[in-house]
Structure formats: structure tokens, C-alpha cells
Amino acid sequence: MMRYCIFVALLFVSLSSLGQARKLIRKGNKEFDKGNYSQAELSFRQAQAVDTASGDITYNIGNSLYMQKKYDKALGEYQKSLQQTKDPGRLATNLHNAGNALFKLNKYQESVEAYKKALRLNPSDNQTRYNLALAQQKLKDQQKNNNQNNKNNKDQNKDKNKQNKNDNKDKKNDQKKDNKDNKQNQNQNQKQQQQQQQPKISKQDAQRMLDALQTGENKAQERVKAQKMKAQTRKPEKNW
């Protein structure tokens, strides 16, 4: 009998909790419709604290985060909600919104895959089909831009290598010129050193050298004059 009373009490608490969760969900929906997305998120999280297994509540939290432009967090809630439901219709809706969040995050490849999965579950959803086409176009543009960026990077690397080659060539030429200048400077220094090492002649020594040269020249002139006089006084030889 005691066990029965406990069971009834637990059942009453469970039903009371579910009623409270539904009340919080309704409150969250009203806030969502008014555009009060942060308040809606708060109400849904309070409901989730009461009913932790509800995939619908998790999905609603994801929607509230999405409308607050918290796309990464919204995606996490959608992914959790996918694990909490097996209903094909709800799975398709979840995948559709997950695709939207991925699209906003510029993850176009993953967005395309989410939309495709949603269409397999609900082939008649034209909105999902339209979003898929848009995501595919964005993916194509993204791949084209990536290819162009890769080409630009390749060209930049090529130009950089060419510039480095030219810089090395200029550096080599500059080094060659520096070596030539250094050699010229070295020769000039040696020449200056040789000039500095030559003995300097004083004014007196220079005068003595000039006097000696003059004396030598005078003596030479006297010898020449004497020889001429001697030649003039010689007797003429007899003619035969």
C-alpha cells in the first residue's frame, strides 16, 4: 500500500512538472513571436530544466539562438535535437534549420549536405530545395575564390622568388664593386705609404746638391775647352 501511495505521488509530481514545462514553452513561444528572443530562450531553458528529454524544447532553444545571430550555438542545439527525436517531419525541419545555421557560418559544403538530408526526409519542401540551390551556388563561388586565391598566392611566391633572385644578384654585384673599391683603396694607401717613406731633403742639402751639380758642370766645360785649345795648337802634318 505504501508503494502504491509513493507511485501515485511520483506520478502526480511528474504530471505537475510536465504541466509546468508546457506553461514555460507557451511563454517562450509568446516571447518569440514578439521578437523577444533572449527572453524566449530563457523560458525554453527553464522548460528544459523540467523536461530534459524533449527534442522540441531543444529545437526551440536553437531557434531562439539563431534569431539572436548566435549561429554556432544554435547549430549545437539543432544537432542535439536530432538525437532526441525520430519523427521524420521534425528531423527534416531540424536539418533544414541546421543547414541555415551552417550557411550563415559560411560552411557551404556542410550546409548543402544538411539540406540534402532534409529533402530525403521531406522531398516536397520547396523552401529547402531553394536553400539547397543557393548553398550550392555559394559553394561554387567559394571554391572559385579559393582557386583564385591559390593562384594569386602562387604568383606572389613566384614574384617573391624572382625578387629574391634579383636582390641576390644586386648584392653580388655590390659585393664585387666593394671588393674593387677596397683594392683601389688598398693600392692608394700603399702608394701614399711609399711616398711617406721616401726621405725628405732639407733646404741646405738641396742647395749643396745643386752646388755640386754646378761645379761638376763647370769642370766638364773646362775639360772640353782645354781639349779644343789643344787641337788648335797641333802642328799640321806634312803633305806627301
C-alpha positions as CSV (number, residue, x, y, z in Angstrom):
1,M,0.0,0.0,0.0
2,M,2.9,2.3,0.8
3,R,4.5,1.6,-2.5
4,Y,1.2,2.4,-4.3
5,C,1.0,5.7,-2.5
6,I,4.5,6.6,-3.4
7,F,3.9,5.7,-7.1
8,V,0.8,7.9,-7.1
9,A,2.7,10.7,-5.5
10,L,5.5,10.4,-8.1
11,L,3.0,10.3,-10.9
12,F,1.4,13.5,-9.6
13,V,4.8,15.2,-9.4
14,S,5.6,14.1,-13.0
15,L,2.4,15.3,-14.4
16,S,2.8,18.6,-12.5
17,S,6.3,19.0,-13.9
18,L,5.1,18.4,-17.4
19,G,2.4,20.9,-16.9
20,Q,4.9,23.4,-15.7
21,A,7.1,22.7,-18.8
22,R,4.3,23.2,-21.2
23,K,3.4,26.5,-19.5
24,L,7.0,27.7,-19.9
25,I,7.0,26.6,-23.5
26,R,3.9,28.6,-24.2
27,K,5.5,31.6,-22.5
28,G,8.6,31.1,-24.6
29,N,6.6,30.9,-27.8
30,K,4.8,34.2,-27.0
31,E,8.1,35.9,-26.3
32,F,9.5,34.5,-29.6
33,D,6.5,35.8,-31.6
34,K,7.1,39.3,-30.0
35,G,10.7,39.2,-31.1
36,N,12.0,38.9,-27.6
37,Y,14.4,36.1,-28.5
38,S,16.6,36.3,-25.4
39,Q,13.5,36.1,-23.1
40,A,12.2,33.2,-25.2
41,E,15.5,31.4,-24.9
42,L,15.3,31.9,-21.1
43,S,11.8,30.4,-20.9
44,F,12.7,27.5,-23.1
45,R,15.8,26.7,-21.0
46,Q,13.6,26.8,-17.8
47,A,11.3,24.3,-19.5
48,Q,14.2,22.2,-20.5
49,A,15.3,22.1,-16.9
50,V,12.0,20.4,-16.1
51,D,11.7,18.2,-19.2
52,T,15.3,17.4,-20.2
53,A,14.4,14.8,-22.8
54,S,12.2,17.0,-25.0
55,G,13.7,17.4,-28.5
56,D,11.1,20.1,-29.2
57,I,12.4,22.3,-26.4
58,T,16.0,21.9,-27.6
59,Y,14.9,22.8,-31.1
60,N,13.1,25.9,-29.8
61,I,16.3,27.0,-27.9
62,G,18.2,26.6,-31.2
63,N,15.7,28.8,-33.0
64,S,16.0,31.5,-30.3
65,L,19.8,31.5,-30.6
66,Y,19.5,31.6,-34.4
67,M,17.4,34.7,-34.2
68,Q,20.0,36.3,-31.9
69,K,22.5,35.6,-34.6
70,K,24.3,33.1,-32.4
71,Y,24.6,30.7,-35.3
72,D,27.3,28.4,-33.9
73,K,25.4,27.9,-30.6
74,A,22.1,27.4,-32.5
75,L,23.8,24.7,-34.6
76,G,24.8,22.9,-31.5
77,E,21.2,22.8,-30.2
78,Y,19.9,21.6,-33.6
79,Q,22.4,18.8,-33.5
80,K,21.4,17.8,-30.0
81,S,17.7,17.9,-31.0
82,L,18.4,15.5,-33.9
83,Q,19.4,12.9,-31.3
84,Q,16.2,13.4,-29.3
85,T,13.6,12.7,-32.0
86,K,12.8,10.1,-34.5
87,D,9.9,11.8,-36.3
88,P,10.8,12.2,-40.0
89,G,9.0,15.6,-40.2
90,R,10.7,17.0,-37.2
91,L,14.1,15.6,-38.3
92,A,13.6,17.3,-41.7
93,T,12.8,20.6,-40.1
94,N,15.8,20.3,-37.8
95,L,18.1,19.5,-40.7
96,H,16.7,22.5,-42.6
97,N,17.4,24.9,-39.8
98,A,20.8,23.3,-39.2
99,G,21.5,23.9,-42.9
100,N,20.6,27.6,-42.4
101,A,23.0,28.0,-39.4
102,L,25.8,26.4,-41.4
103,F,25.0,28.7,-44.3
104,K,25.3,31.7,-42.0
105,L,28.7,30.4,-40.8
106,N,29.9,30.2,-44.5
107,K,30.2,26.4,-44.2
108,Y,28.5,25.9,-47.5
109,Q,29.6,22.3,-48.1
110,E,28.1,21.2,-44.8
111,S,25.0,23.3,-45.4
112,V,24.5,21.5,-48.8
113,E,24.7,18.1,-47.0
114,A,22.2,19.2,-44.4
115,Y,19.7,20.4,-47.0
116,K,20.0,17.2,-49.0
117,K,19.3,15.1,-45.9
118,A,16.3,17.2,-45.1
119,L,15.0,16.7,-48.7
120,R,15.3,13.0,-48.5
121,L,13.0,13.1,-45.4
122,N,10.7,15.7,-47.0
123,P,11.1,15.8,-50.8
124,S,8.1,18.3,-51.2
125,D,9.8,21.1,-49.2
126,N,10.4,23.7,-51.8
127,Q,12.0,26.1,-49.3
128,T,14.6,23.6,-48.5
129,R,15.1,22.9,-52.2
130,Y,15.6,26.7,-52.8
131,N,18.1,27.0,-49.9
132,L,20.0,24.0,-51.3
133,A,20.4,25.7,-54.7
134,L,21.5,28.9,-53.0
135,A,24.1,27.0,-50.9
136,Q,25.4,25.1,-53.9
137,Q,25.9,28.4,-55.8
138,K,27.7,29.9,-52.7
139,L,29.9,26.7,-52.5
140,K,30.8,27.1,-56.2
141,D,31.7,30.7,-55.7
142,Q,33.7,29.9,-52.6
143,Q,35.7,27.2,-54.4
144,K,36.3,29.6,-57.3
145,N,37.6,32.2,-54.9
146,N,39.8,29.7,-53.2
147,N,41.3,28.6,-56.5
148,Q,41.9,32.3,-57.4
149,N,43.5,32.9,-54.1
150,N,45.7,29.9,-54.5
151,K,46.7,31.2,-57.9
152,N,47.4,34.6,-56.5
153,N,49.5,33.1,-53.7
154,K,51.4,31.1,-56.3
155,D,52.1,34.2,-58.4
156,Q,53.1,36.1,-55.3
157,N,55.5,33.4,-54.4
158,K,56.9,33.4,-57.9
159,D,57.4,37.1,-57.9
160,K,58.9,36.9,-54.4
161,N,61.4,34.3,-55.6
162,K,62.2,36.4,-58.7
163,Q,62.7,39.5,-56.5
164,N,65.0,37.5,-54.1
165,K,67.0,36.3,-57.1
166,N,67.4,39.9,-58.3
167,D,68.3,41.0,-54.8
168,N,70.9,38.3,-54.6
169,K,72.3,39.4,-58.0
170,D,72.4,43.0,-56.9
171,K,74.0,42.0,-53.7
172,K,76.7,40.0,-55.5
173,N,77.4,43.0,-57.9
174,D,77.6,45.3,-54.9
175,Q,80.0,42.9,-53.2
176,K,82.1,42.8,-56.4
177,K,82.1,46.6,-56.6
178,D,83.0,46.8,-52.9
179,N,85.9,44.4,-53.4
180,K,87.2,46.5,-56.4
181,D,86.9,49.7,-54.4
182,N,88.7,48.1,-51.5
183,K,91.5,47.0,-53.8
184,Q,91.8,50.5,-55.2
185,N,91.8,52.0,-51.7
186,Q,94.5,49.5,-50.7
187,N,96.7,50.4,-53.7
188,Q,96.2,54.1,-53.0
189,N,97.2,53.5,-49.4
190,Q,100.3,51.6,-50.4
191,K,101.2,54.4,-52.8
192,Q,100.8,57.0,-50.1
193,Q,102.8,54.9,-47.7
194,Q,105.7,54.6,-50.2
195,Q,105.6,58.4,-50.7
196,Q,105.7,58.9,-47.0
197,Q,108.6,56.5,-46.6
198,Q,110.8,58.4,-49.1
199,P,113.5,60.5,-47.3
200,K,112.8,64.2,-47.2
201,I,115.7,66.6,-48.3
202,S,116.3,69.7,-46.3
203,K,116.8,73.1,-47.9
204,Q,120.5,73.1,-47.1
205,D,121.1,69.6,-48.6
206,A,119.2,70.6,-51.7
207,Q,121.4,73.7,-52.1
208,R,124.6,71.6,-51.7
209,M,123.4,69.1,-54.3
210,L,122.7,72.0,-56.7
211,D,126.2,73.5,-56.0
212,A,127.8,70.1,-56.6
213,L,126.0,69.7,-59.9
214,Q,127.0,73.2,-60.9
215,T,130.7,72.5,-60.0
216,G,130.6,69.3,-62.0
217,E,129.2,71.1,-65.0
218,N,131.9,73.8,-64.8
219,K,134.7,71.3,-64.6
220,A,133.3,69.4,-67.6
221,Q,133.1,72.6,-69.6
222,E,136.7,73.4,-68.7
223,R,137.9,70.0,-69.9
224,V,136.1,70.4,-73.2
225,K,137.6,73.9,-73.6
226,A,141.1,72.6,-72.9
227,Q,140.7,69.8,-75.5
228,K,139.6,72.3,-78.1
229,M,142.7,74.5,-77.5
230,K,145.0,71.5,-77.7
231,A,143.5,70.6,-81.0
232,Q,144.1,74.1,-82.4
233,T,147.8,74.3,-81.5
234,R,148.8,70.9,-83.0
235,K,151.1,71.2,-86.0
236,P,149.8,70.3,-89.4
237,E,151.1,67.1,-90.8
238,K,153.2,67.1,-94.0
239,N,151.6,66.6,-97.3
240,W,153.0,63.8,-99.5
